Amino acid sequence: MTPEAVPPAVEAPANANRSRLLEGMALCAASRGYADTTVADIVREAGVSKRTFYECFATKAECLIALYEAASHNALKMLGQAIDPAHKWQTQVERALSAYLACMADNPVLMRTLFIEILGLGAEGLAARRRVNQEIAGFMLTVINAGRDGCQRDQPLPAEMAMAIVGGINELILEYIEQERVTALGELVEPAARLVRAVTLAGVAPPSASA
């Protein structure tokens, strides 16, 4: 079984080994939990040596962070594929949220491991989480500030407000993870979309009737 959250291996041997190790980490973390996973477990699943592991990653934690970022980038890819510039940004955001949450709901055990364990890795884990959140916020800014909704914003949505939205949605996701409801993440599309609209429509004036 290859978790959907992990991107396929590429041709270069070093990158192929890295991808196999990420798959091995995903399988181990999903089946026995990160805390009980050892480097020996990961390399056995990946079919590579410990030497190969340490050529790719300095520690088990570094491997988990790489898996977290790979899974997040895969979810971002789903976001991008859900966007249709022909529609207003509100519709685009709702479709993107549906794709993003569905991608995570496809592998509930792995998502629980990633979202919970990444918070336990200290500053390194928090930095990885922030990088991912900044990428999602940047994607959101691109969609919302594209100016295709017929509304005139005094100023573009600031980056810090986009980050606040992402943080709020992440808290909703974490609550569902803690409640063992990852497969029901689709329920969050409507409240998450409502949050996005509430923040982004503040300070936006509708187009003038005389325009």
C-alpha positions in Angstrom: 0.0 0.0 0.0 1.3 3.4 -1.0 -0.3 6.3 1.0 -1.9 8.8 -1.4 -0.3 11.6 0.6 3.2 10.7 -0.6 4.2 11.8 -4.1 5.5 9.1 -6.5 9.3 8.5 -6.7 11.2 10.3 -9.4 13.9 8.8 -11.6 17.1 10.0 -9.9 18.3 7.2 -7.6 18.9 9.5 -4.6 15.4 10.9 -4.9 13.9 7.5 -5.5 15.5 6.3 -2.2 14.1 9.4 -0.4 10.6 8.7 -1.8 10.8 5.1 -0.7 11.8 6.2 2.8 9.0 8.7 3.0 6.6 5.9 2.0 8.2 3.7 4.6 7.7 6.3 7.3 4.1 6.9 6.2 3.3 3.1 6.5 5.0 2.8 9.8 3.6 5.9 11.3 0.1 5.0 10.2 0.3 1.4 11.5 2.2 1.7 14.8 2.5 5.5 15.4 5.5 7.8 15.1 6.7 7.3 18.7 6.9 3.5 18.3 8.5 3.7 14.8 12.2 3.1 14.6 14.7 3.8 11.8 15.0 0.0 11.4 11.2 -0.2 10.8 11.4 2.5 8.2 14.2 1.0 6.2 12.6 -2.4 6.3 9.4 -1.0 4.8 11.4 1.0 2.3 13.6 -1.9 1.3 16.8 0.1 1.8 19.7 0.1 4.2 20.2 2.2 7.3 23.2 3.8 5.5 20.8 5.0 2.8 18.5 6.4 5.4 21.2 8.5 7.0 22.4 9.6 3.5 18.9 11.1 3.1 17.9 12.2 6.6 19.9 13.0 9.7 17.2 11.8 12.1 13.8 10.1 12.3 12.3 13.6 13.1 13.8 15.0 9.9 12.2 12.2 7.9 8.8 12.9 9.6 9.1 16.6 8.7 9.9 15.7 5.1 6.8 13.4 5.0 4.7 16.2 6.5 5.9 18.6 3.8 5.4 16.1 1.0 1.8 15.4 2.2 1.1 19.1 2.5 2.5 19.8 -1.0 0.3 17.0 -2.4 -2.7 18.7 -0.7 -1.6 22.0 -2.2 -1.5 20.3 -5.6 -5.2 19.3 -5.0 -6.0 22.9 -4.2 -4.4 24.1 -7.4 -6.3 21.6 -9.5 -9.6 22.7 -8.0 -9.2 26.3 -9.1 -11.1 27.5 -12.1 -10.4 31.2 -12.8 -13.7 31.5 -14.7 -15.5 31.5 -11.4 -15.6 34.1 -8.6 -13.1 33.7 -5.9 -15.8 32.6 -3.4 -16.6 29.6 -5.5 -12.9 28.9 -6.1 -12.1 29.0 -2.4 -15.0 26.6 -1.6 -14.0 24.1 -4.3 -10.3 24.4 -3.1 -11.4 23.7 0.5 -13.4 20.7 -0.6 -10.4 19.2 -2.5 -8.0 20.0 0.4 -10.1 18.4 3.1 -11.0 15.4 0.9 -7.3 14.8 0.3 -6.6 14.7 4.0 -9.7 12.6 4.8 -8.4 9.9 2.4 -5.8 8.8 4.9 -7.1 9.6 8.4 -4.5 7.6 10.4 -1.6 9.2 8.6 -3.1 12.7 8.9 -3.6 12.3 12.6 0.1 11.3 12.9 1.3 14.2 10.9 -0.8 16.9 12.4 -0.3 15.8 16.0 3.3 14.6 15.9 4.6 17.6 14.0 3.7 19.7 17.0 5.8 17.6 19.3 9.0 18.1 17.4 9.8 21.4 18.9 11.1 24.4 17.0 12.0 22.4 13.9 8.4 21.0 13.6 6.8 24.4 14.2 9.1 25.9 11.5 7.9 23.2 9.1 4.3 23.8 10.0 4.8 27.6 9.5 6.4 27.1 6.1 3.4 25.0 4.9 0.9 27.5 6.3 2.7 30.3 4.5 2.4 28.4 1.2 -1.3 27.8 1.7 -1.8 31.5 2.7 0.1 32.5 -0.4 -2.1 30.4 -2.6 -5.2 31.9 -0.9 -3.9 35.5 -1.5 -3.4 34.7 -5.2 -7.0 33.6 -5.6 -8.6 36.2 -3.4 -6.6 39.2 -4.7 -7.0 38.3 -8.4 -9.8 40.9 -8.7 -12.3 38.7 -10.5 -15.2 39.1 -8.1 -16.5 42.5 -9.2 -15.7 44.1 -5.8 -13.3 46.8 -5.1 -11.0 46.3 -2.1 -9.4 49.4 -0.7 -6.2 47.3 -0.3 -5.4 43.7 -1.1 -6.0 41.1 1.6 -2.8 41.3 3.8 -0.6 38.3 4.2 -1.1 38.2 8.0 -4.9 38.0 7.6 -4.5 35.1 5.2 -2.3 33.4 7.7 -5.0 34.0 10.4 -7.5 32.3 8.2 -5.2 29.3 7.6 -4.5 29.1 11.3 -8.3 29.1 12.1 -9.0 26.3 9.6 -6.1 24.3 11.0 -7.6 24.5 14.4 -10.9 23.2 13.1 -9.0 20.3 11.4 -7.1 19.5 14.6 -10.4 19.4 16.6 -11.8 16.8 14.2 -8.5 14.8 14.4 -8.7 14.8 18.2 -12.3 13.6 18.0 -11.4 10.8 15.6 -13.5 12.4 12.9 -11.0 12.8 10.1 -13.2 11.0 7.6 -15.8 13.6 8.2 -13.6 16.6 7.4 -15.9 17.4 4.5 -18.2 18.9 7.1 -15.7 21.7 7.6 -16.0 23.0 4.0 -19.0 25.3 4.9 -17.7 26.8 8.1 -14.2 27.2 6.7 -15.6 28.9 3.6 -17.7 31.1 5.9 -14.6 32.1 7.8 -12.8 33.0 4.6 -15.7 35.2 3.4 -16.1 36.9 6.7 -12.4 38.0 6.8 -12.0 38.8 3.1 -15.2 40.7 2.6 -14.4 43.1 5.4 -13.3 46.3 3.9 -14.6 45.4 0.4 -17.1 47.8 -1.2 -19.6 46.4 -3.8 -19.2 47.8 -7.3 -21.0 51.2 -7.8 -24.2 51.1 -9.6 -23.0 54.0 -11.8 -19.8 52.2 -12.7 
